[in-house]
Amino acid sequence: MFPQRAPGAGAGPGLPAASAERRRLAQGYFWYFSTVGLMVPYWPPFLAMRGLDPVEIGLLMGAAAAMRVVVPPVYAHWADMSGRRLALLRAAALVALCCALSFAWLDTAWSFVIPLALYSAAWNGVMSVYDAHVLERAGADSGRYGTLRLWGSIGFIVLAVTAGRVLDLAGLDALPWLLVALIALTWNTLRGPDRGPVRQAGEPSPRLARLLADRRVRVFLVVAFLMVASHGAYYNFFSIHLAAVGYGRTTIGLLWAWAVIAEIGVFLAARRLLARFTLRTLMVTALTVTALRWVMLALWPALIGVVFAAQTLHLASFGLFHLCSVALAGRLFPSGAAARGQALHGSVGYGLGGMAGAIGSGWLFSEVSPAAAFLAGAGLAMAAALLAIVGLRGLPASQDRVQNP
């Protein structure tokens, strides 16, 4: 199921010849994003089934998002200082597993607060460190990242589709046990010894303040914030938006699944895209296409062909942008700060940007109109595109790491 190395194929710099490690890296993405495919659609209904009202669910999700902003950079710093990324990932997975196990016995909002916050702190921070680990193993050929990361998209699709059937048969009470099993499978992919500290002996670790002094780093973080914030109406109100104009649940679910399927094409083409185009060109393309996507959903939500086309553009608004972001973070931040670079990108973009997008789009969706919420997202994406055009000049098409001034 997972990728095999063709006989006689070179492993490339930094990536072991043994296909076993490539399979483990792919499996790590598959099982991790399987947990996301389980939680995104079914966690809110699980909380409602346990008796929590919408206000309590919203507060819990806000607390979880806040942990995503604050905690990942902290232990990403530890990962860079020690070089023991796999050890940290195993520990984080164990914490997340214990928290998931506790969900089976909780039934009030207050009882969920600490376990859910700990789960979010551990599990949402795993991916930034794991991305840094994969990029380190890929060495100079960061295009291989896409062929490994696509297995995360496959894992999301598989669980989003199959978990519904399982939970229909077993009931929502089975969700914590499914989550425990998926985390355990993820933990099992994190075998093997760490390769030792990333920094050479005696090499000083770059300070974050020095890294942020690079204008390109600051521009990159602002672009990530604006891009993720532009998705606020989509991630929080897309289903409600479509249901209001007459779409059924099955159709809405298939449209969500198609969007994730579409992004896989980008990950398959990652090596060719990164070799042929500059990161700046790819990123500006992703941002511009995203703005078009939100305009389509704002103005023509009742036309199934338009909505299908807009969902196809998820290949750019998530797939291409995510590919560019991970590659750019890997090049802007030296190896001794790689995990912190990925975590900082995640905290500013998916943490702060996600919170701002949810709050702002919620107000616009409720107080103005659904179209206004999506059009505001289009404006944010275009602002990010213009900023990238001006502020990300000089990024190479090659796989070389960007040199920090």
C-alpha positions in Angstrom: 0.0 0.0 0.0 2.7 2.4 1.0 5.5 3.5 -1.4 8.2 1.1 -2.4 11.6 2.1 -3.9 12.0 0.8 -7.5 14.8 -1.7 -7.9 18.0 0.2 -8.7 16.6 3.6 -7.9 18.8 5.9 -6.1 17.9 7.0 -2.7 19.0 10.6 -3.2 21.0 12.7 -0.7 19.9 12.3 2.9 17.2 9.7 2.3 18.3 6.1 3.1 18.3 3.5 0.4 16.1 1.2 2.5 12.5 1.5 1.4 11.5 0.6 5.0 12.2 4.1 6.2 10.2 5.7 3.3 7.3 3.4 4.2 7.5 4.5 7.8 7.5 8.1 6.9 4.5 7.7 4.6 2.7 5.6 7.3 3.3 8.4 9.8 1.5 10.9 7.6 -1.3 8.3 6.8 -2.1 7.5 10.5 -1.7 11.0 11.8 -4.1 12.5 9.3 -6.4 9.6 9.8 -6.9 11.0 13.3 -7.8 14.4 11.7 -10.2 12.6 9.4 -11.9 11.2 12.4 -12.0 14.3 14.6 -12.9 17.1 12.2 -16.3 15.6 11.1 -17.2 13.7 14.3 -15.8 15.4 17.3 -18.4 18.1 17.7 -21.3 15.5 17.4 -19.5 13.4 20.0 -19.4 16.4 22.4 -23.1 17.1 21.7 -24.0 13.5 22.4 -22.2 13.8 25.8 -24.6 16.7 26.6 -22.5 19.8 25.8 -24.3 22.8 24.3 -23.0 24.8 21.3 -21.5 27.5 23.6 -19.6 24.9 25.6 -18.4 23.2 22.4 -17.2 26.5 21.0 -15.3 27.4 24.2 -13.6 24.0 24.3 -12.6 24.3 20.6 -11.2 27.8 21.3 -9.1 26.5 24.2 -7.8 23.7 22.0 -6.9 26.3 19.3 -5.1 28.5 21.8 -2.9 25.6 22.8 -2.0 25.1 19.1 -0.7 28.7 19.1 1.4 28.6 22.2 2.8 25.1 22.8 4.2 23.7 19.5 7.0 26.3 19.2 8.1 25.4 22.8 8.8 21.8 22.2 9.9 22.4 18.6 12.6 24.5 20.3 13.5 21.6 22.5 13.6 19.3 19.4 16.1 21.6 17.7 18.2 22.0 20.8 18.5 18.3 21.4 18.1 16.9 17.9 16.0 14.1 19.4 12.9 14.6 17.2 11.7 11.0 17.2 11.9 10.8 21.0 9.9 13.9 21.3 7.3 12.7 18.8 6.9 9.4 20.7 6.4 11.2 24.0 3.8 13.5 22.4 2.0 10.6 20.9 1.9 8.9 24.3 0.4 12.0 26.0 -2.2 12.3 23.2 -3.1 8.6 23.6 -3.6 8.9 27.3 -5.8 12.0 26.8 -7.8 10.2 24.1 -8.4 7.3 26.4 -9.8 9.6 29.1 -12.4 11.0 26.6 -14.3 7.7 27.0 -15.3 8.6 30.6 -15.9 12.4 30.4 -19.3 13.9 30.2 -19.2 17.6 31.2 -17.6 20.6 29.7 -15.3 21.2 32.7 -14.1 17.6 32.7 -13.0 17.9 29.1 -11.0 21.2 29.4 -7.7 19.9 30.7 -7.6 16.6 28.8 -8.6 18.3 25.5 -6.1 21.1 26.0 -3.3 18.5 26.7 -4.4 16.5 23.7 -4.3 19.6 21.5 -0.9 20.7 22.9 0.6 17.3 22.2 -1.0 16.2 18.9 -1.3 19.5 17.0 2.4 20.1 17.6 3.4 16.7 16.3 3.2 17.6 12.6 5.6 20.6 12.7 8.3 18.5 14.2 7.5 15.5 11.9 7.7 17.8 8.8 11.1 18.9 10.0 12.1 15.3 10.5 10.9 14.3 7.0 12.6 17.2 5.3 15.9 16.4 7.2 15.7 12.8 6.0 14.9 14.0 2.4 18.1 16.1 2.4 18.5 18.2 -0.7 15.5 16.6 -2.5 12.7 18.3 -0.7 10.4 17.4 -3.6 10.1 14.0 -2.1 8.2 15.6 0.7 5.1 15.8 -1.5 5.2 12.1 -2.4 5.2 11.2 1.3 2.8 13.9 2.5 0.1 12.8 0.0 -0.4 9.7 2.2 -1.8 12.1 4.9 -4.5 13.2 2.4 -5.3 9.6 1.7 -5.5 8.8 5.4 -7.9 11.7 5.9 -10.2 10.5 3.1 -10.2 6.9 4.2 -11.2 7.8 7.8 -13.7 10.5 6.9 -15.5 8.0 4.7 -15.2 4.8 6.8 -15.5 6.2 10.3 -19.0 7.4 9.7 -20.2 3.9 8.9 -18.3 2.5 11.9 -19.9 5.1 14.2 -23.3 4.5 12.8 -23.0 0.9 13.7 -21.2 1.2 17.1 -22.4 4.6 18.2 -20.5 7.8 18.9 -19.3 6.4 22.2 -16.8 4.4 20.0 -15.0 7.5 18.9 -12.4 7.7 21.7 -11.5 4.0 21.1 -11.0 4.6 17.4 -8.9 7.6 18.2 -6.7 5.6 20.7 -6.2 2.9 18.0 -5.1 5.5 15.4 -2.7 7.3 17.7 -1.2 3.9 18.7 -0.7 3.2 15.0 1.0 6.6 14.5 3.3 5.9 17.5 4.3 2.6 15.9 5.6 4.4 12.9 8.0 6.5 15.0 10.4 3.6 15.6 14.1 3.7 15.3 16.9 5.7 16.9 17.3 9.4 16.5 20.2 10.3 14.1 21.8 12.5 16.7 21.7 16.3 17.1 21.0 18.3 14.0 23.6 20.8 15.0 27.3 19.9 14.7 29.2 19.8 17.9 30.1 23.3 19.0 27.8 24.9 16.4 25.6 27.6 18.1 21.9 27.4 17.7 20.3 30.3 15.7 18.3 32.6 18.0 14.7 33.1 16.9 15.1 36.9 17.1 18.0 36.7 14.6 15.9 34.5 12.3 13.0 37.0 12.4 15.3 39.8 11.4 15.2 38.3 7.9 12.5 40.3 6.0 11.6 37.2 4.0 10.8 35.3 7.2 8.5 38.0 8.4 6.7 38.3 5.1 6.3 34.5 5.0 4.6 34.5 8.4 2.2 37.3 7.5 1.3 35.6 4.2 0.6 32.4 6.1 -1.6 34.3 8.6 -3.6 36.0 5.9 -4.0 32.8 3.8 -5.2 30.7 6.7 -7.5 33.5 7.9 -9.0 33.6 4.5 -10.2 30.0 5.0 -12.3 31.0 8.0 -15.7 31.0 6.2 -14.8 27.7 4.4 -13.7 25.6 7.3 -16.4 26.8 9.7 -19.4 27.6 7.5 -19.1 25.8 4.1 -21.5 23.0 5.0 -24.0 25.5 6.5 -23.7 27.7 3.4 -24.5 24.9 1.1 -27.3 23.4 3.2 -29.0 26.8 3.2 -29.2 26.8 -0.6 -30.6 23.2 -0.8 -27.7 20.7 -0.8 -28.1 17.4 1.0 -25.7 16.0 3.5 -24.5 13.3 1.1 -23.7 15.8 -1.6 -21.9 18.1 0.9 -19.9 15.2 2.2 -18.8 14.2 -1.3 -17.8 17.8 -2.1 -15.6 17.8 1.1 -14.0 14.5 0.1 -13.4 15.7 -3.5 -11.5 18.7 -2.3 -9.1 16.4 -0.4 -8.7 14.1 -3.3 -7.8 17.1 -5.5 -4.9 18.1 -3.3 -3.2 14.7 -3.8 -2.4 15.6 -7.4 -0.2 18.5 -6.2 1.7 16.3 -3.8 2.3 13.8 -6.6 3.7 16.5 -8.8 5.7 18.2 -6.0 9.1 17.3 -7.3 8.4 18.6 -10.8 6.8 21.8 -9.6 9.6 22.6 -7.2 12.2 21.9 -9.8 10.6 24.0 -12.5 9.2 27.0 -10.7 10.4 29.4 -8.0 8.6 29.1 -4.6 7.5 32.7 -5.1 5.7 31.9 -8.4 4.0 28.8 -6.9 2.9 30.7 -3.8 1.5 33.7 -5.6 -0.4 31.2 -7.9 -1.9 29.4 -4.9 -2.9 32.7 -3.3 -4.5 34.1 -6.4 -6.4 30.9 -7.1 -7.6 30.8 -3.5 -9.1 34.3 -4.0 -10.9 33.1 -7.1 -12.2 30.1 -5.2 -13.8 32.2 -2.4 -15.4 34.5 -5.0 -17.0 31.5 -6.7 -18.4 30.2 -3.4 -19.7 33.7 -2.5 -21.5 34.5 -5.7 -22.7 31.1 -7.2 -23.2 28.6 -4.3 -26.4 27.2 -5.8 -24.6 26.1 -9.1 -23.3 22.6 -8.4 -20.8 22.9 -11.3 -19.3 26.0 -9.9 -19.1 24.6 -6.4 -17.4 21.4 -7.8 -14.9 23.5 -9.7 -14.3 25.6 -6.5 -13.6 22.4 -4.5 -11.2 21.2 -7.2 -9.2 24.4 -6.6 -8.5 23.1 -3.1 -5.5 21.6 -4.9 -4.1 25.1 -4.9 -5.6 26.8 -1.8 -4.4 24.0 0.4 -2.2 21.5 -1.5 0.0 23.9 -3.4 0.2 26.5 -0.6 1.0 23.9 2.0 3.7 22.4 -0.2 5.2 25.9 -0.7 5.0 26.7 3.0 6.7 23.6 4.2 9.4 23.9 1.6 9.9 27.6 2.2 10.1 27.1 6.0 12.7 24.4 5.4 14.8 26.8 3.3 14.4 30.0 5.3 15.3 28.3 8.6 18.7 26.6 9.0 18.8 22.9 10.0 19.4 23.8 13.7 16.1 25.7 13.8 14.1 23.6 11.3 11.5 22.3 13.8 11.0 25.8 15.3 10.6 27.2 11.8 7.8 24.7 11.0 6.2 25.2 14.4 6.3 29.0 14.1 4.7 28.8 10.7 2.0 26.5 12.1 1.3 28.7 15.2 1.1 32.0 13.3 -0.7 30.6 10.3 -2.9 27.7 11.4 -3.1 28.9 15.0 -3.5 32.7 15.0 -4.7 32.8 11.4 -7.3 30.1 12.0 -8.6 31.8 15.2 -8.9 35.2 13.5 -10.5 33.7 10.4 -13.1 31.8 12.5 -14.0 34.8 14.6 -14.1 37.3 11.7 -16.0 35.1 9.3 -18.5 34.1 12.0 -19.4 37.7 12.6 -19.7 38.4 8.9 -21.6 35.2 8.1 -24.1 36.0 10.9 -24.4 39.8 10.9 -23.9 40.6 7.2 -24.2 37.7 4.8 -22.6 34.4 3.9 -21.4 36.0 0.6 -19.7 38.8 2.6 -17.7 36.2 4.7 -16.4 34.5 1.6 -15.6 37.7 -0.2 -13.7 39.0 2.8 -11.7 35.8 2.6 -11.0 36.5 -1.1 -9.7 40.0 -0.1 -7.3 38.5 2.5 -6.0 36.0 -0.1 -5.3 38.7 -2.6 -3.6 40.9 0.0 -1.4 37.9 0.8 -0.7 37.5 -3.0 0.4 41.1 -3.3 2.6 40.9 -0.3 4.3 37.7 -1.6 4.9 39.4 -4.9 6.7 42.3 -3.3 8.3 40.6 -0.3 9.4 37.2 -1.5 11.7 38.2 -4.3 14.8 36.1 -5.0 13.6 32.7 -3.8 15.3 30.0 -5.9 13.8 27.2 -7.9 16.6 24.9 -6.9 16.5 22.6 -3.8 19.2 24.6 -2.1 18.4 26.1 1.3 17.9 29.9 1.3 20.8 31.6 2.9 19.9 33.9 5.8 21.6 37.2 5.8 
